[in-house]
Amino acid sequence: MQVLIVGAGDIGLELAKRLSQEKHDITMIEHDPHKMRRAREQLDALVIEGHGASYNALKKANVHGADVVAAMTNNDETNILACQLAKKAGVPSTLGRVRNPEYTMPDFFLSPQELGVDVMIHPEKETANAVVRLIRRSSATDLIEFEDGRIQLLGIRLEEDSSLLDIPLSELGKKSGDPPLRIVAIIRKQSTIIPKGHDALEPGDQIFVICDPDYVNDFITLTGKKDTRIDDIMILGGGLIGQFIAASLGSEMKVKIIESNAEKSEEIAEVLPHTLIIHGDGTDYDLLAAEGIVDMDAFIAVTGDDETNIIATLLVRHMKIPRTVALVNKVVYLPITTTIGMDAVVSKQLLTVNAVQRHIRQHQVAAVVSLPGIDAHCNEYIAKGGSKITKKKLRDINFPQDAIVGAILHDEHIVIPKGDDQVAPGDKVVVFSLPHALDSVEKLFK
């Protein structure tokens, strides 16, 4: 597929890397010399110098031959105009990143189609929604929902007193009464393991489980953890992400926002009249103590600076705050967040890339998920008639070594599969796999 990406910033660059791994032909447009040079050094892609809202630049990038245009710059109007020009040039599918909430409101004066954008992606809103899910499920390090919540992918870190340790997984299932869940990945010392029956869990492991939502609470109890009741939240960073989180949780919890910019603090106070806005430095211990950090149930760091978010989160973790969530966008930082003792982490870049990948691959894949710091993919495939995955029972299929079927949605019912189960045409199948196994998995579903 020919994909034209407008903007080689952090999101555009990460998107290009992911799509290149999937063998798409990538062309990029970027006007900033530094970003352009970085993209050329890191990508096997054609990088054109120019402005995304310039038709001449789009022509030079062969917009007339593109199947998809993804406009991912930091400027809403540039993204929208690039999509409009692409539509006029006959591009079948356009995606635009927007930050202004007004553009995505249902009653906005112009529809996305009139703007020329088939899919509007709001990274800040996607990120805020991910944080809200983690606050409501406070024992999880990660929480991804498929099929409107009917299937859940849950990440949990195991402590030394967990009853799940040191027992082969094949025996653990029998001991627990074969519950409706499957452990699909183990993160151990920065390595990702797709588990087999002989593997056993160890203290400090971060496990990923695909689970029937009705069993989630029982499973959390089984791990030795429990969801903490959260009534009081402190948010570091009053940008769009922090505002969206406060607006979502403000009616059910007490929320404070710490913002370092005085002018922005006043603006936020007008937008969120029921939220306490504090002007100050969120890494200042004395300020945190004065504002009652020790009485908080949760601390969320979502400033635009990764280092500030990491330092502030580690500081409050030292104060034994029950729940912390940090925004970390630099991909190179993600693998070490667990090692240095961080609780839950979200990445705006990965959430945005997931949303774009879902759209590009929607004809074969119902959902695409990459998790922060995890060297694996969780995809939801749609089984087609005649595909290899539908011809035999799972135990008789030559399934890739580093991949595992986590759940099957058959006739709207969830099946946690065993070897005797067989996938039927039209079923939706959630598969967790390491990157090198992805091609082999996809061949089974073609």
N, C-alpha and C positions, 0 to 999 in steps of 0.2 A: 504494500500500500504506500502511496506517495503522500507523505505528511509534511506540511509546511508549518513551521513554528515561528511565530513572530515574537521576538524578545528572547535574549540569551542570558537573562538574569538567573537567579538560583532555581526558580521554578521551571523556567524554560529549559535550562541546562539539564536538570534532573529528569524532566520529561523526555528530552532527546536521548539521554542515556538509556532509559527504560525501553523506549520504543526501538532503539537501535538493537538492543538485546533480542527483541522479538522479530528482527530481520526486516523492519520497515525501512523504506528509503526516506531519509530525513534531510530537509533543507531548512536553514534558519536565516532570519533577517535580524540584524542588530546594528544600531548606529553608534553605540558606545565602543570606542577602540579597545578598551581594556576587556570588556565582556566578550567582544568579538574574538580577540586574541585567545582568551581563555577557552572559548568554545572550540576554536580551531585546534588547540593543543589537546583537548580532552575527548573530542568526538571524531568518529569516522563519518563526517557529514559535510555537506556543502554549506558554508556560512557566507552569506551575502551582506555586504556593508550597505546600509540604507535604513530609511525610516519605515516602520510598519504601516503607516497610513499613506504611504506614497505608492500610487499605482505603478509608477516606473520601477520602483524597487520590487514590487510584487511580480511584475512581468519578468524582471531579471531572474527572480526566483522560480519562474515557471508556474505561476499560480494557476494558469489555465490547464495544467496537467495534474494538479493536486487533487487527491481524494478527500483530504481533510486539511483545514486550516485551523490551527490552535493559536489564538492571540493571547499571549501570557505576559505582556509588559506590565509595568507598574501603573500605567495610565489607562483609565477606563475608556476615555474617548478615543485614544489610539487603537485600543483593542476592538471597540465597536466599529470604528471606521474601517479597520482592516477586514473585519468580517463582512461588512457591507460591500466593500470592493470585491472580496472573494466570491460572494454570492452573485454579484453582477457578472463576474468572470466565469460563472458556471460551476463553482466548487460545490459538490454534493452536500458536504457537512462542515459546519463552522462551530467553533467553541470559543467563547470569550471570557476571560477573567475580569471580574468587576469587583470593586470595593464599595462603591456607593450603594447602600441598601435600597435607595429609591428605585434603581433600575430593576430590581428583582421583586418589587411589590406587585401583587396581583392586579391592583388597580392603577398601575403606572400608565401614563398617557399613551405610550407606545409599547406594543407587545414585543417580545424578543424577536418574533418573525419580522416585524416592521423594522426592527433595528438591524436585521440581517444576521442575528445570532441564533443558531439552532439550540445551543445549550449554554446557559450562563452559569459560570462557576464562581462561587463566592468563597475564596479560601478562608477568610476570617470567620465566616458563618460556619463553614464545615469544621473548622478547628474548635470553635466555641461549642458546637454540638457534641464533638468528641469529648471535650472536657466535662460537659454536663453529664454525659453518660457515665464517666468515671467517678464523678462525685456521687451520683445516685447508686453506684455499685462500688462502694468504697474499699472493698477488699481486693479488687482487681487491679492489675498493672495495665491491662488492655481489655477493651470490650468492643467487639465488632458484631453488628447484627446483620443477618441475611434474611431475605423474604419477610420484611416488615417485622423483624424480631422473632420469627418462628424458629430460627436457628441462631444460636449465639456462639461466638468464638471468644473464649474467656482466657485471659492471661493471669496467672497467680504465681507468686514467689513462695516457695516452701521454706518453713522454718525448721529448726532442729527437732522440735517436738511434734512434727507432723506424723500422723499414723500411717501415712502412705509410703514412708521411706523403707529402702532396703528389701523390698519385696518385688520379685519379677512381675512385670505388668500382666502377664498371662494369669498368674495366681492372684494378683491384686483384684482383677475383675471378678473372679469367682468368689473371693473373700467378701467383696462388697455387694454381692448379689447381682452381678452383671447390670449395673446401672446404665441409663440411656445417655452415655457420653463416651467420647474417645479422646485419649491424649494423642495429639497429632504432632507435637513438637516439644523438645526439651532444649532450653538454652542453658549451657553449662560452660562456665569460664570462657565466654565470648564465642563458643562454638554452638552451632545449631545441629541437633540430632533429630532425625525422623525415627521414632522409637519402634522397636520390635518387641515381641513377647518376652524375650529373655532380659531386656533392659530393666533396670531398677532405678528408682528415684533417689536423689541424694539431697542433703541439706543445702539450701541456697539455690537449688534448681528453679528456674522460671519455666513453668509448664504452660502449654497452650492446649485448651480443651474445647472440643466442639460438643455442645450440650443441648439437650431439650430444655427450653426456658423454664419449664415447670420443675426441673430437677436442680436448677442452679443453686438455690439456697441450701439444699441438702448436700450438694457437692462441696460448697464453701465450708459447711460444718465438718464434712469429712476430712478436709485438708487441715483442720485445726484453727482456721481463721473465722472471723465473723465481720459482717458489715457494721461499721461504726455509725451510730446516729449522728448526722451532721446538721447542726443548727446555726453555727456561726462560721462565716467564711471571710478570709481576707484575700483580696486579689491585688497582686503587684502588677501595675500597668493598666492605664486607663484608655488604651487604644480601642479599636473596634472589637477585638476579641474579648477584652475585659468587659466592655460595655454589653456585648451580646450575652456573656455569661451572667452578668449581674441582672440583666433584664429577664433571663430565663429562670433564675433561681431566687430572685428577690421576693417573689410572692410567698415562698415557702421557707426561706431561711433569712437570717440577718447577714447582710453583705457590707463589707467595707472595701473601698478601693484606695490604694496608695498610688499617687501619680506625682512624678518629679517636676512636671511642667506646671507652673502656676496658672497660666492662661488656660491650658487644657483642663485643669482641675475645675475651674469655674464653668467651662462649657459642659463638662460631664455632669456637674451638679444640676444644671438646668435640664439636661436630658433625662437624668435618673434622680428625680426629687426624693425618692424613698431610700436611696443608697447613701451611706456616709462616705464622703470624698475627703481624703487626707492628702494634703500637699507635703511631700517629703521624699527622702531617699529610703527605699525599701530594703537596702542592705545595711542600714544604720540600726545597730542592735538596740540603742537607747530609744529610738523612735518606735521600733516594733514592740519593745517592752511597755512603753507609755501607752500604746494603742491596744494593749491587751492581747498580744500574740499568744501568750501561754493559755489563754482561755478559748482560743480558736479550735474548731474541730477540723478545719481544712485551710490550706494555704495554696494559692494558685499563682504561679509566676508566669506572666504572659507579656512581658515587655518586648520591645523589638531587638533586644540585645541578649544573645544566648548566654554570654558569660554572667551577666547580671542575674538571669533566671537561675542558672546553675548554682551560683554562690548563695543567692538568697534561699533557695530550696534546701541546700545542704545546711545552712545556718538554722533554719526552723526545724529541720529533721533532727538536729542536735538538741533542740528544745522539746523533742518527743511529741510534736504535733501529729495527731493520728493519721492525717491524710494530706499528701502534697502532690501537686501536678505541675509540671514545668513544660513550657514551650521551648523546644530545642530544634532549630532549623538547619544548622550546619550538619550535613550528613556524616561528616567525619567524627563528630562528637557522639553520635547515637550509640555505637557499639560499647562505649565505656560507661554509659550512664548507670547501668546496673552495677558495674564493678565498683563505682565510687559511692554507691549507697543511695541512689535516687529511687524514688517510689514509682511514680507513673510519669511517662513522658509522651508528649504529642508533637508531631511535626507538621507544620503547615504545608511544607513542600510535598511530603509524601501523601497527605490527604488530598491535595490538589491533583497530583499525578494520578492517584487512584481514581479520582472522578473522571479525568480525561481518558484514562485507559478503559474504564468501564464503557464509555461511549464508543470509543474506536473499535472495541472488540465485542460489542453488544450482540452481534449476530450469532456468535458461538459461545461467548462467555457472559453469564448473567451478572457477575460481579468480579472485581479484581481488587485485591487488598495486599499492600505491602506494609509491614509493621516497622515502627521505629527501632533501629538497631538489630533487626532480625534478618538474617541472610536466608530468607525463604519467602515463598508466595502462597497465599491462600486464594484460590480461584473457585468460583461457582460456575460449573459447566452445564450446558444443556445437551443432553444425550440425543444424538440424531439417529434416525432409523438407518440401519445398515452399518453403523459404526461398530468398531471392534469391542467397545466397552459393553455393548448390548447383547453380544452373541454367546457369552459364557457366564457361568457363575464367577464371582470375584476371585475365588480361590484358584480358578483355572486360567485366569488371565495373567499374562506375563507383565505384571505391573512393575514400573521402575522401582529400583531398590530404595531410592531416596524420595519416595512419594507415598502418600497414604490417603485413602478415602475416609473422610471424617463423617459425612452424613449424606443421606439421599432424601430428597423431597419427592415422594411418589403419591400422586392423586391427593395432594395437599396434606399428606401425612408424613411425619418425620421418621426416617428409619436410620438408626445407628447400625451400620452394616456389619455383618459377619461373613465368613467365607462362603456360606451357602446362598447368600443374597445375590440377586442378579438385577442389573440396571436395565430399565425399560426405556424405549424411545420416548422422549419428552420429559423424562426425569431430570431434575436439577441435582447436581452432584457437587459437593464441596470437597475439594482436594487440596491438601497441604503438600508442598514440594520444595526441594532445594532448586536453585536456578538451573543447574545443569540437567535436571530431570524434566524441565518444563516442556521441551519439545516432544519428548517421548510420551508424556501425559496427553498432550494435545492431539497427537496422532491417534490415540485410542478413541477420541471423541469425534474425529472427522468422519 
